[in-house]
Amino acid sequence: MLLIVRYLQRLWLKSRGPAKTHGRFADDQDPPGASRDAGDAPASRPGPVGRSHGRWRSAASRGTLALLAHQTRYELLTARRNPRARFLIFIFPILLLVIFAGVFQGSTTVDGVHVKLSRYFVFGILTMAIVLASYANLVIAIATLRETGVLKRRRATPVAPAILIGAQAISAVVTVAIMTTLMLVIAKVLYGIGIAPGAIAAAACTATLGGLAFAAIGYAVSGVIGSPEAAQPIVQLTTMPLWFLSGVLISTQNLSGALRKIGEIFPVEHLAAGLHLASIHRTFASSISVTDLIVLALWGIAAAVLAAWRFSWLPSSATT
């Protein structure tokens, strides 16, 4: 029966003639044997009433910034539809904050000021959320995209590499901004912890620079990962010890001098120190640490140079 239906369908299409089966519009076709001069080309059809042609222009035709915004929107949609990324970036830090703030009571010292542990954990776990959003998630995503051949296909498109890389970095910063806002709202609603407007501005500067620096570090680390399966263990290996050495989950005042010196080498400690500073001061000048910002910037620049040297768009199997 299926063969008979397909045969009748072919006969019906054949009876319609080439003028109706080829091309988008039947009146755009020439009769058999007719020739068309260059000046006899049919006029372009007007668009639907009420719709301007500019509305349907592609992002590439509107300029570099429009293309960058379009690619950034694509990266954000991809992250939003990824269950692993949603849990890693949003759900896990919030759960950790609720658990730590509910279990541990008491106070600690930040820059000579005694603060409750609940306030300390808000900005320590905010540091963790920034690192997870701009470093851990990016390392896993890039390693997976490269080894599955997606990066190779993207590189073959006319889109410039700077657009693709810049869109991922900007999407990481946007995610950091969303997560920072969410954490501050939760801190205010659940624990009554608020910070002054000047301190919010300082925390925003520190978080933005930290997000860009860790995104560059993510690109540098992803260049040495040979398989998607190795990405998650490498992320855990490079972040788990720093949660305890960099003032994220444990105050650096409780560490020995040697462990404190080791933690100061890495950028996580400087991001955490900058955010903790904003949690105890009110003005912008007193809530921002220029030294910590310089260290974050140096880490970001060094990682960007290393990423430019080591980064590959091809799967590791194609380069060995």
C-alpha positions in Angstrom: 0.0 0.0 0.0 2.8 2.4 0.9 4.5 1.8 -2.5 1.2 2.5 -4.3 0.8 5.8 -2.4 4.3 6.9 -3.2 3.8 6.0 -6.9 0.6 8.0 -7.1 2.4 10.9 -5.4 5.2 10.9 -8.0 2.6 10.8 -10.8 0.8 13.8 -9.3 4.0 15.8 -8.9 5.0 15.0 -12.4 1.7 16.2 -13.7 2.2 19.6 -12.1 5.1 20.3 -14.5 8.5 21.8 -13.8 7.2 25.3 -13.4 5.4 24.3 -10.3 7.9 21.9 -8.8 11.1 23.9 -9.2 11.8 27.2 -7.6 10.0 29.1 -4.9 7.6 30.9 -7.1 6.1 29.4 -10.3 6.0 32.8 -12.1 9.7 33.2 -11.6 10.4 30.3 -14.0 11.1 30.7 -17.8 9.1 28.6 -20.3 11.0 25.8 -21.9 13.4 27.0 -24.6 13.2 30.7 -23.6 16.2 32.8 -22.8 16.6 35.6 -20.3 18.8 38.6 -20.7 20.4 40.3 -17.8 18.0 43.2 -18.0 15.0 40.9 -18.1 15.4 39.6 -14.6 12.2 39.7 -12.6 11.9 42.4 -10.1 12.3 41.3 -6.5 9.1 40.6 -4.8 8.1 43.2 -2.2 8.0 41.9 1.4 4.8 41.5 3.3 2.9 44.7 4.1 4.1 46.3 7.3 7.5 44.5 7.4 10.6 46.4 6.6 13.5 44.7 5.0 15.9 45.8 7.7 14.0 43.8 10.3 15.2 40.6 8.7 18.9 41.6 8.3 21.3 39.1 9.9 23.4 40.0 12.9 26.6 39.8 10.7 25.2 42.5 8.4 24.6 44.9 11.3 28.2 45.0 12.3 30.7 43.5 14.7 29.0 44.5 17.9 25.7 43.1 16.8 27.4 39.8 15.9 29.1 39.8 19.3 25.8 40.4 21.0 24.1 37.7 19.0 26.8 35.1 19.8 26.7 36.1 23.5 23.0 35.5 23.6 23.6 32.1 22.0 26.1 31.2 24.7 23.8 32.3 27.5 20.9 30.3 26.0 23.2 27.2 25.8 24.3 27.6 29.4 20.7 28.1 30.6 19.6 24.9 28.8 22.4 22.8 30.3 21.3 21.1 33.5 24.9 20.5 34.6 25.8 24.2 34.2 22.6 25.3 36.0 23.4 23.1 39.0 27.1 23.9 39.1 26.6 27.7 38.8 23.4 28.5 40.7 22.0 25.6 42.7 25.2 24.2 44.3 26.5 27.6 45.8 23.1 28.4 47.2 22.7 25.0 48.8 26.2 25.3 50.2 25.5 28.8 51.6 22.3 27.6 53.4 24.1 24.6 54.9 27.2 26.4 56.1 25.3 29.4 57.4 22.9 27.1 59.3 25.5 24.7 60.7 28.4 26.9 61.7 27.8 29.7 64.2 30.2 32.2 65.7 32.4 34.9 64.3 35.7 35.4 62.6 38.0 38.3 61.7 38.2 40.1 58.3 40.8 42.9 58.0 40.8 43.3 61.8 37.0 43.5 62.0 34.9 40.8 63.7 32.0 39.5 61.5 29.5 36.7 61.9 30.3 33.5 60.1 27.0 33.9 58.1 28.3 37.1 56.6 31.7 35.5 56.0 30.2 32.6 54.2 28.1 34.8 51.9 31.1 36.4 50.3 33.3 33.3 50.5 30.7 31.2 48.7 30.1 34.1 46.3 33.8 33.7 45.4 33.3 30.1 44.8 30.3 30.8 42.5 32.3 33.2 40.4 35.1 30.7 40.0 32.6 28.0 39.1 30.8 30.2 36.6 33.8 31.7 34.8 36.4 28.9 35.2 35.1 25.5 35.9 32.1 25.7 33.6 34.2 27.1 30.8 36.9 24.5 31.1 34.4 21.6 30.9 32.4 23.3 28.1 35.4 24.1 25.9 37.0 20.6 26.4 33.7 18.9 25.4 33.1 21.2 22.4 36.7 20.7 21.1 36.8 17.0 21.5 33.4 16.5 19.9 34.4 18.6 16.9 32.1 21.5 17.5 34.9 24.0 17.9 36.4 22.9 14.6 33.1 23.4 12.8 32.7 26.8 14.4 36.2 27.8 13.3 35.2 26.9 9.8 32.5 29.5 9.7 33.0 33.1 8.6 32.7 34.3 12.2 36.0 35.7 13.5 37.6 33.7 16.3 37.7 36.8 18.5 33.9 37.0 18.3 33.5 33.3 19.4 36.0 33.7 22.3 34.8 37.2 23.3 31.2 35.9 23.4 32.1 33.1 25.8 34.0 35.5 28.1 31.2 38.1 28.1 28.6 35.4 28.8 30.7 34.2 31.8 30.8 37.8 33.1 27.0 38.2 32.6 26.5 34.9 34.5 28.8 36.2 37.3 26.7 39.4 37.5 23.5 37.4 37.8 24.9 35.1 40.4 26.3 38.0 42.4 23.0 39.7 42.4 21.2 36.5 43.4 23.6 35.8 46.3 23.3 39.4 47.7 19.5 39.2 47.5 19.5 35.8 49.3 21.9 37.2 52.0 19.6 40.2 52.6 16.3 38.2 52.7 17.4 35.1 54.6 20.1 36.5 56.9 19.6 40.2 57.0 23.1 40.9 55.5 23.3 44.0 53.5 26.2 46.1 52.2 26.4 49.8 51.4 26.1 51.2 47.8 29.7 52.1 47.6 30.7 48.6 48.8 28.3 47.1 46.1 30.1 49.1 43.4 33.5 47.9 44.7 32.3 44.3 44.9 31.0 44.6 41.3 34.4 45.8 40.0 36.2 43.0 41.9 33.7 40.3 40.6 33.9 41.6 37.0 37.7 41.6 36.9 37.7 38.2 38.7 35.3 36.8 36.1 37.4 37.9 33.2 40.6 36.7 34.8 39.2 33.2 35.5 37.7 33.0 32.1 41.2 33.5 30.6 42.5 30.9 33.0 39.8 28.6 31.9 40.9 28.9 28.3 44.5 28.3 29.3 43.7 25.2 31.3 41.3 23.8 28.6 44.2 23.8 26.1 46.0 21.0 28.0 43.0 18.8 28.5 42.9 15.8 26.1 39.4 14.5 26.7 36.0 15.6 28.1 36.2 12.9 30.8 39.4 14.5 32.2 37.9 18.0 32.4 35.9 17.4 35.6 38.7 15.8 37.6 41.1 18.6 36.6 38.6 21.3 37.6 38.2 19.6 41.0 42.0 19.2 41.4 42.7 22.8 40.7 39.9 24.3 42.8 39.1 22.0 45.8 42.3 22.7 47.8 41.9 26.5 47.2 38.5 26.6 48.8 40.3 25.9 52.1 43.5 27.8 51.5 42.1 31.0 50.0 39.6 32.3 52.6 36.5 30.8 50.9 35.3 28.2 53.4 37.9 28.8 56.1 39.3 32.2 57.2 42.9 32.6 56.4 43.4 33.7 60.0 43.0 30.1 61.0 45.8 28.9 58.7 49.5 28.5 59.4 51.9 31.0 57.9 53.1 28.5 55.3 49.6 27.6 54.1 48.6 31.3 54.0 51.6 32.1 51.8 50.7 29.2 49.4 47.1 30.5 49.2 48.3 34.0 48.4 50.0 32.8 45.2 46.7 31.9 43.5 44.0 34.3 42.3 41.2 32.7 44.3 42.6 34.2 47.5 42.7 37.7 46.0 39.2 37.5 44.7 37.9 36.3 48.1 39.9 39.0 49.9 38.5 41.7 47.7 34.9 40.5 48.2 35.4 40.1 52.0 36.7 43.7 52.1 33.6 45.0 50.5 31.5 43.1 53.1 32.8 45.1 56.0 33.3 48.7 54.7 30.8 51.3 53.4 32.7 53.5 50.9 34.0 52.5 47.5 37.6 53.6 48.3 37.8 51.5 51.5 35.9 48.5 50.0 38.3 47.9 47.1 41.8 46.5 47.2 44.1 47.8 44.4 46.7 45.1 45.2 44.2 42.3 44.8 42.9 43.8 41.5 46.4 44.0 40.1 47.1 40.4 41.0 43.9 39.3 39.3 44.7 41.3 36.2 48.3 39.8 36.0 46.8 36.3 36.3 44.3 37.1 33.6 46.9 38.6 31.2 49.4 35.7 31.8 46.6 33.1 31.2 45.4 34.9 28.0 49.0 34.8 26.6 49.3 31.1 27.5 45.8 30.4 26.0 46.7 32.2 22.7 49.8 30.0 22.5 48.3 26.6 23.5 44.7 26.8 22.5 43.5 24.5 19.7 40.3 24.3 17.8 40.9 20.8 16.7 40.3 17.6 18.7 43.4 16.1 20.3 43.1 13.0 18.0 43.6 15.3 15.0 46.7 17.0 16.4 48.6 13.9 17.5 
